[in-house]
Amino acid sequence: MKNAYVVKLGNLYVYEVGNDLLGNPYYRMTSIAREACYLDYNKAKETAESIGGKVYKVVLEEVKNEGKICLR
């Protein structure tokens, strides 16, 4: 299973990363960890540097009896 990372700024997590019509980056934030956008390390590091946040590794664990991936 691949590693997943989230970017946190204070008590908010990055929910969406994108560019507007003029090419300017925008970031939507959420206070709920489950709604955070899971990124690979390089994208998470780049996003954290641009907004002044920190990168956190998310531990993903597969539930054996249901086959779903859950946050731990």
Backbone bond lengths (Angstrom), bond angles and torsions (degrees), N, CA, C in turn:
res aa  C-N    CA-C-N  psi(-1)  N-CA   C-N-CA  omega(-1)  CA-C   N-CA-C  phi
1 M - - - 1.435 - - 1.531 108.29 -
2 K 1.311 116.88 134.60 1.457 121.32 -179.08 1.526 111.03 -73.28
3 N 1.327 115.14 154.78 1.459 120.18 175.25 1.518 109.79 -76.36
4 A 1.320 115.79 147.56 1.456 122.02 177.34 1.525 107.93 -125.82
5 Y 1.324 115.96 147.29 1.457 121.51 -178.02 1.516 109.61 -133.08
6 V 1.339 115.68 149.75 1.456 121.82 174.02 1.522 107.96 -123.31
7 V 1.330 115.33 156.97 1.457 121.07 176.98 1.520 107.66 -110.62
8 K 1.336 115.64 129.24 1.458 121.31 -177.50 1.528 109.11 -121.37
9 L 1.328 115.32 135.34 1.459 122.60 177.05 1.523 106.74 -127.65
10 G 1.326 116.26 104.82 1.469 119.74 -173.83 1.513 109.19 66.82
11 N 1.324 117.18 -122.51 1.472 120.25 177.12 1.528 111.88 -105.04
12 L 1.337 117.20 17.53 1.460 121.48 179.93 1.525 111.03 -113.26
13 Y 1.322 115.54 146.08 1.462 122.83 177.33 1.527 108.99 -110.51
14 V 1.322 116.35 148.57 1.462 120.51 176.27 1.521 108.06 -71.19
15 Y 1.337 115.54 124.74 1.458 123.27 -177.79 1.530 110.81 -100.69
16 E 1.319 116.68 -36.61 1.461 121.35 -178.06 1.520 109.74 -150.07
17 V 1.319 115.97 138.65 1.465 122.88 176.90 1.515 107.00 -122.71
18 G 1.327 116.90 132.12 1.453 119.54 -179.88 1.508 111.95 -164.48
19 N 1.313 115.69 -175.12 1.462 122.95 177.04 1.522 108.59 -124.97
20 D 1.348 115.60 141.58 1.465 118.81 177.26 1.533 109.79 -81.53
21 L 1.304 117.58 -173.78 1.468 121.74 -176.23 1.526 113.21 -61.98
22 L 1.330 116.82 -27.44 1.461 120.57 -179.81 1.524 112.88 -90.27
23 G 1.313 116.97 0.63 1.458 121.10 178.44 1.522 113.84 90.25
24 N 1.329 117.63 5.35 1.463 121.00 178.38 1.525 109.74 -80.50
25 P 1.337 117.46 135.17 1.468 119.21 179.87 1.524 111.70 -71.47
26 Y 1.334 115.93 147.58 1.459 121.26 172.75 1.525 108.39 -135.87
27 Y 1.328 115.28 154.89 1.452 122.07 -178.53 1.520 108.20 -133.63
28 R 1.317 116.87 125.36 1.461 121.04 173.68 1.525 106.33 -99.23
29 M 1.314 115.52 140.43 1.453 120.91 -174.21 1.529 110.58 -118.20
30 T 1.333 116.59 157.05 1.457 123.25 176.17 1.525 108.84 -140.74
31 S 1.304 116.17 154.36 1.467 120.32 177.25 1.529 111.40 -96.17
32 I 1.323 117.43 -1.89 1.470 122.40 -177.70 1.525 109.20 -103.12
33 A 1.330 116.33 119.04 1.466 121.66 -175.62 1.531 112.71 -60.44
34 R 1.333 117.59 -35.26 1.475 120.68 -179.30 1.519 112.77 -64.41
35 E 1.339 117.13 -25.10 1.464 121.11 -178.45 1.528 112.85 -89.99
36 A 1.316 116.72 -2.03 1.465 120.39 -177.27 1.521 111.07 -64.91
37 C 1.317 115.47 151.71 1.459 122.77 178.69 1.525 108.18 -82.99
38 Y 1.336 117.25 124.99 1.460 121.57 178.93 1.520 108.84 -89.76
39 L 1.322 116.00 126.40 1.457 122.16 -174.71 1.513 110.35 -123.82
40 D 1.349 116.51 162.33 1.453 118.78 169.85 1.530 107.47 -77.65
41 Y 1.329 116.84 167.47 1.462 120.12 -171.27 1.527 113.20 -60.88
42 N 1.325 117.50 -44.73 1.470 120.07 -177.16 1.529 112.02 -62.82
43 K 1.328 117.46 -43.36 1.466 121.19 178.89 1.529 110.45 -67.41
44 A 1.326 117.14 -39.24 1.461 120.78 178.99 1.528 110.67 -65.38
45 K 1.323 117.00 -41.98 1.467 120.93 179.60 1.529 110.73 -64.26
46 E 1.324 116.53 -43.70 1.469 121.68 179.24 1.531 110.83 -62.46
47 T 1.332 116.80 -43.61 1.457 121.35 179.12 1.532 111.10 -64.99
48 A 1.330 116.68 -44.11 1.464 121.07 -179.94 1.525 111.38 -61.91
49 E 1.327 117.04 -40.72 1.464 120.39 179.33 1.525 111.45 -65.67
50 S 1.326 117.32 -36.18 1.464 119.68 -176.99 1.530 112.91 -75.53
51 I 1.349 118.46 -26.97 1.470 119.72 -179.56 1.523 112.83 -108.68
52 G 1.322 117.69 -5.80 1.461 120.25 179.96 1.517 113.79 82.73
53 G 1.323 117.18 24.28 1.461 121.62 -179.42 1.517 112.09 -98.37
54 K 1.326 115.97 -170.96 1.463 122.60 179.39 1.525 109.67 -123.02
55 V 1.337 115.91 151.89 1.461 122.66 179.56 1.531 108.68 -97.61
56 Y 1.330 116.14 132.97 1.457 121.76 176.97 1.520 109.59 -125.68
57 K 1.339 115.47 136.31 1.463 120.97 177.26 1.528 108.66 -81.72
58 V 1.321 116.75 136.94 1.458 122.72 178.97 1.518 108.23 -103.07
59 V 1.315 116.25 131.38 1.461 120.91 177.65 1.524 107.49 -89.19
60 L 1.330 115.98 115.14 1.468 121.44 177.68 1.520 108.11 -102.00
61 E 1.311 115.59 136.67 1.452 120.45 -177.97 1.524 108.80 -135.40
62 E 1.307 117.19 133.09 1.454 120.48 179.96 1.524 109.55 -85.59
63 V 1.328 115.73 131.93 1.458 121.18 177.51 1.518 106.85 -84.19
64 K 1.327 117.61 121.89 1.461 121.75 -172.38 1.528 113.89 -67.24
65 N 1.305 117.69 -41.51 1.458 118.18 -173.55 1.530 114.14 -79.33
66 E 1.346 118.70 -18.50 1.460 119.92 179.96 1.526 112.57 -116.74
67 G 1.339 118.53 -15.94 1.447 121.38 178.56 1.512 114.21 73.51
68 K 1.338 118.10 16.61 1.457 122.04 179.55 1.525 109.90 -98.66
69 I 1.313 115.77 156.21 1.460 120.60 175.40 1.520 107.77 -97.69
70 C 1.316 116.94 134.50 1.457 120.50 -178.39 1.520 110.85 -131.49
71 L 1.320 116.07 157.88 1.451 121.72 174.09 1.509 109.25 -80.06
72 R 1.302 115.72 145.21 1.450 119.61 178.12 1.493 109.09 -125.67
